[in-house]
Amino acid sequence: MINKTIQLLTFVILTAVLISCGNAKKEKELQDRIAELEQQLAKNEPKTNSTSPTEPEVKPEGPLPVFEFSEENYDFGTITEGDVVETVFKFKNIGEAPLIIESAKASCGCTVPEYSKAPIGIGEEGSLTVKFNSKGKPGIQNKTVTITANTYPKISRLRIKANVVKAEENPS
């Protein structure tokens, strides 16, 4: 568990270095690897319904909430470096129990997810706002927001993308 955490932190740091250099291809590869490590780490975290940290997530018995996102990916298109942009991911709880978001974490400090801590009732709608600060982030940016909720599976992911250009390069 500690080794996986160290690996994840190493890749995050390497991603930050490559982002600052504007190497979009390497960044994409590292983002994919981070997502893969996050999945592995999530599988190895102790579950309340699991007897061993190496066991896969077990579907809890009883009624469960279910996310139904209107979209899971959002492309901001071309933006100017320094812009702070945001999008709202809307969802509906189509499950059979109230939905509770336990956490929403971004793959980078430049991306901030905001969500309501209140339970989303059966059939009700909710939203998660994602803000992205493009300052110091030239090039193609791909960011992931990892959501942990009382759903099955517990982890859901949303993704944003932007092509960040310097002000003098942006034709608009």
C-alpha positions in Angstrom: 0.0 0.0 0.0 2.8 2.4 0.9 4.7 1.5 -2.2 1.7 2.2 -4.4 1.2 5.5 -2.7 4.9 6.4 -3.2 4.6 5.4 -6.9 1.5 7.6 -7.3 3.2 10.5 -5.7 6.3 10.1 -7.9 4.1 10.1 -11.0 2.2 13.2 -9.8 5.5 15.0 -9.3 6.9 13.9 -12.7 3.6 15.0 -14.3 4.0 18.4 -12.7 7.5 18.7 -14.0 6.5 17.7 -17.5 3.5 20.0 -17.5 5.7 22.9 -16.7 7.8 22.0 -19.7 4.7 21.8 -21.9 5.3 18.1 -23.0 1.7 17.2 -23.8 2.4 13.6 -25.0 4.4 12.6 -22.0 1.8 14.4 -19.7 -1.0 12.3 -21.3 1.0 9.1 -20.8 1.6 10.0 -17.1 -2.0 11.0 -16.6 -3.1 7.6 -17.9 -0.6 5.9 -15.6 -1.8 8.0 -12.6 -5.3 6.9 -13.3 -4.2 3.3 -13.5 -2.3 3.6 -10.2 -5.3 5.3 -8.6 -7.4 2.3 -9.6 -4.9 -0.1 -8.2 -4.6 1.9 -5.0 -8.4 2.0 -4.6 -8.5 -1.7 -5.0 -5.9 -2.2 -2.3 -7.5 0.2 0.2 -9.4 -1.6 3.0 -13.2 -1.7 2.4 -15.8 -1.7 5.2 -17.2 -4.9 3.6 -13.9 -6.6 2.9 -11.7 -8.7 5.2 -8.4 -8.1 3.4 -7.0 -5.0 1.7 -6.1 -7.2 -1.4 -9.6 -8.4 -2.0 -11.5 -6.7 -4.8 -14.4 -4.3 -3.9 -17.5 -6.3 -3.0 -20.9 -5.0 -4.0 -22.8 -4.2 -0.8 -26.1 -5.8 -0.3 -29.3 -3.8 -0.3 -30.4 -0.8 -2.3 -27.7 1.4 -3.7 -27.5 4.9 -5.3 -26.4 5.1 -8.9 -24.8 8.1 -10.7 -26.2 9.0 -14.1 -24.0 11.8 -15.5 -25.3 13.8 -18.5 -21.6 13.8 -19.6 -18.3 12.6 -18.0 -15.9 14.5 -20.3 -15.7 18.2 -21.0 -13.4 20.0 -23.5 -12.9 23.7 -22.9 -11.4 24.0 -26.3 -8.7 26.6 -26.8 -8.3 29.0 -23.9 -5.7 31.7 -23.1 -3.1 30.9 -20.5 -4.2 32.5 -17.2 -7.9 32.0 -17.8 -9.9 30.4 -15.0 -12.7 28.3 -16.6 -15.3 26.1 -15.1 -17.9 23.6 -16.1 -20.7 21.9 -14.2 -21.2 18.1 -14.5 -24.8 17.4 -13.8 -26.0 14.0 -12.6 -29.1 12.2 -11.4 -29.4 9.5 -8.7 -31.2 6.8 -10.6 -30.5 4.2 -7.8 -32.6 3.0 -4.9 -31.0 4.9 -2.0 -29.7 8.4 -1.3 -26.4 9.2 -2.9 -23.6 10.7 -0.8 -20.4 12.0 -2.3 -17.6 11.3 0.2 -14.9 13.1 -1.7 -13.9 14.6 -5.1 -10.2 15.0 -5.8 -8.5 16.4 -8.8 -5.3 15.0 -10.4 -3.7 18.5 -10.2 -3.8 21.5 -7.8 -4.9 23.7 -10.8 -8.2 21.9 -10.9 -10.7 22.3 -8.1 -13.9 20.3 -7.8 -16.8 21.6 -5.7 -19.9 19.6 -4.7 -22.7 19.5 -2.2 -22.2 17.4 0.9 -25.9 16.9 1.3 -27.4 13.5 0.2 -29.0 13.4 -3.2 -32.3 11.7 -2.9 -33.7 8.9 -5.2 -34.6 10.5 -8.5 -33.0 13.8 -7.6 -30.4 15.7 -9.5 -27.1 17.1 -8.3 -24.0 18.8 -9.8 -20.3 18.9 -9.4 -18.5 22.1 -10.5 -14.9 21.8 -11.8 -12.7 24.9 -12.0 -9.5 24.9 -13.9 -6.8 27.6 -13.6 -4.6 27.6 -16.7 -1.9 29.9 -15.3 1.4 28.4 -16.1 -0.2 25.5 -17.9 0.6 25.9 -21.7 -0.3 23.1 -24.1 -2.9 20.4 -24.1 -4.2 19.8 -20.5 -6.0 16.6 -19.5 -7.2 16.6 -15.9 -9.2 13.9 -13.9 -11.5 14.3 -11.0 -11.9 11.2 -8.9 -15.2 10.9 -7.0 -15.7 8.6 -4.1 -19.3 7.9 -3.2 -21.6 5.3 -1.6 -22.2 3.8 -5.0 -21.0 0.6 -6.6 -18.3 0.9 -7.7 -17.2 3.5 -5.1 -15.0 5.4 -7.6 -16.2 7.4 -10.6 -14.1 9.7 -12.8 -14.8 12.9 -14.7 -12.3 14.4 -17.1 -11.7 17.9 -18.5 -9.4 19.0 -21.3 -8.2 22.3 -22.6 -5.7 23.6 -25.2 -3.9 26.4 -23.4 -2.2 29.0 -25.5 -0.2 32.1 -24.6 -2.1 35.3 -24.9 -0.2 36.5 -28.0 -0.8 33.1 -29.7 -4.6 33.1 -29.2 -6.3 34.5 -32.4 -9.5 35.5 -30.5 
